[in-house]
Amino acid sequence: MRKGEPKAKQRKVQPTRWIIEWDARNRWHFREQDRGMCSERRVEEILNHTCHSWRRKRLDSLRHAAEVAEGATAERRTAAAAYAMEESARWLYFGESCDERLLAVVAAEVPRAVPTLRPITCWPLDSRDIQTYIAWRSTRKLR
């Protein structure tokens, strides 16, 4: 770089691929709920927006995430709340898996050197959320 030349600006780039952190407890939770609707593969496809864009919303607390899910059972809410181990940013992702399943996924950002997410719970979108997600996605440019 020569003297007098302007410095190149460094852009902050959002990660396009996350490392998804699974442990025995959240694997068990996803295996047990919805008879495979929220499989590990589908959750990873949504969080890494493999086939379709996701829309995410910051959650104030995991309890709020359980309240957002209209169809969530008391057992699901209890399991999700019990899994909240550390205080970290939690996001509600609305997305579509590659096999066209519309799902809502709650995931927590894990403080690591590389961008890491820990899935917490998942449920199928209800009709109102489907309409909102499809309308939002129609405004997005194709990648």
C-alpha positions in Angstrom: 0.0 0.0 0.0 1.4 3.3 -1.0 1.4 6.4 1.1 -1.7 8.5 0.5 -3.8 5.7 -0.9 -7.1 5.2 0.9 -7.4 2.0 3.0 -9.7 -0.6 1.7 -12.8 -1.0 3.8 -13.4 -4.3 5.4 -17.0 -5.5 5.2 -18.5 -7.5 7.9 -19.9 -10.6 6.3 -22.6 -12.7 7.9 -21.8 -16.4 7.9 -23.6 -18.4 5.3 -22.9 -21.7 6.9 -23.2 -22.4 10.6 -21.7 -25.3 12.5 -24.6 -27.1 14.0 -23.8 -28.4 17.5 -25.7 -31.5 18.4 -25.4 -33.4 21.7 -27.2 -36.5 23.0 -30.0 -34.4 24.7 -31.1 -32.4 21.7 -30.7 -35.4 19.3 -33.1 -37.3 21.6 -35.5 -34.3 21.7 -35.7 -34.0 17.9 -36.0 -37.8 17.4 -38.9 -38.0 19.8 -41.0 -35.1 18.6 -43.3 -35.1 15.6 -42.3 -38.6 14.4 -39.5 -37.3 12.3 -41.0 -34.0 11.1 -38.1 -32.1 12.6 -35.2 -34.4 11.7 -31.6 -33.4 12.1 -31.2 -33.2 8.4 -34.2 -30.9 8.0 -33.1 -28.6 10.8 -29.6 -28.3 9.4 -31.0 -27.5 5.9 -33.1 -24.7 7.4 -30.3 -23.3 9.6 -27.8 -23.4 6.8 -30.5 -22.2 4.3 -29.3 -25.0 2.0 -32.3 -24.9 -0.4 -34.4 -21.9 0.6 -33.8 -18.6 2.5 -34.8 -18.5 6.2 -36.3 -15.6 8.1 -35.2 -15.2 11.7 -36.5 -13.3 14.7 -34.6 -12.7 17.9 -36.3 -14.1 21.0 -36.2 -12.5 24.4 -36.5 -15.8 26.2 -37.0 -19.5 25.4 -40.4 -19.2 27.2 -41.5 -16.8 24.6 -40.4 -19.3 21.9 -42.8 -21.8 23.4 -45.6 -19.3 23.5 -45.1 -18.5 19.8 -45.8 -22.0 18.8 -49.6 -22.2 18.9 -49.6 -26.0 18.6 -46.9 -26.6 21.2 -47.9 -29.1 23.9 -47.1 -28.6 27.5 -44.5 -31.4 27.3 -42.7 -29.6 24.4 -42.7 -26.3 26.3 -41.3 -28.0 29.4 -38.6 -29.9 27.5 -37.5 -26.7 25.7 -37.4 -24.7 28.9 -35.4 -27.4 30.7 -32.9 -27.4 27.9 -32.0 -23.7 28.3 -28.6 -24.1 29.9 -26.7 -21.0 29.3 -27.8 -17.4 28.5 -27.1 -16.8 24.8 -28.8 -15.2 21.9 -31.8 -17.3 20.8 -33.4 -17.0 17.4 -36.6 -18.3 15.9 -35.9 -19.4 12.3 -38.8 -19.8 9.8 -37.7 -21.8 6.8 -38.3 -24.6 4.3 -36.3 -27.8 4.1 -35.2 -29.2 0.8 -38.1 -31.6 0.8 -40.5 -28.7 1.2 -41.3 -29.0 4.9 -42.1 -25.6 6.4 -40.7 -25.5 9.9 -40.0 -23.1 12.8 -36.7 -23.9 14.5 -35.5 -22.3 17.8 -31.7 -22.2 18.0 -29.2 -20.6 20.3 -25.9 -19.0 19.2 -23.0 -20.7 21.0 -20.0 -18.4 21.7 -17.2 -20.0 19.7 -14.5 -18.8 17.3 -16.5 -20.1 14.4 -20.3 -19.4 14.0 -22.1 -22.1 15.9 -25.8 -22.8 16.5 -27.4 -25.3 18.9 -30.9 -26.3 17.9 -33.3 -26.3 20.8 -36.7 -27.2 19.5 -38.7 -27.3 16.3 -42.4 -27.4 15.1 -44.3 -27.3 11.8 -45.5 -23.8 10.8 -49.2 -23.1 11.2 -51.3 -21.6 8.4 -50.7 -18.0 9.5 -47.0 -18.4 9.7 -46.9 -20.2 6.3 -48.7 -17.3 4.7 -46.3 -14.8 6.3 -43.2 -16.8 5.3 -44.3 -17.4 1.7 -45.2 -13.7 1.3 -41.8 -12.7 2.7 -39.9 -15.2 0.5 -41.7 -13.9 -2.6 -40.0 -10.5 -2.0 -36.5 -12.0 -1.9 -34.2 -12.1 -4.9 -33.2 -15.5 -6.0 -29.6 -16.4 -5.1 
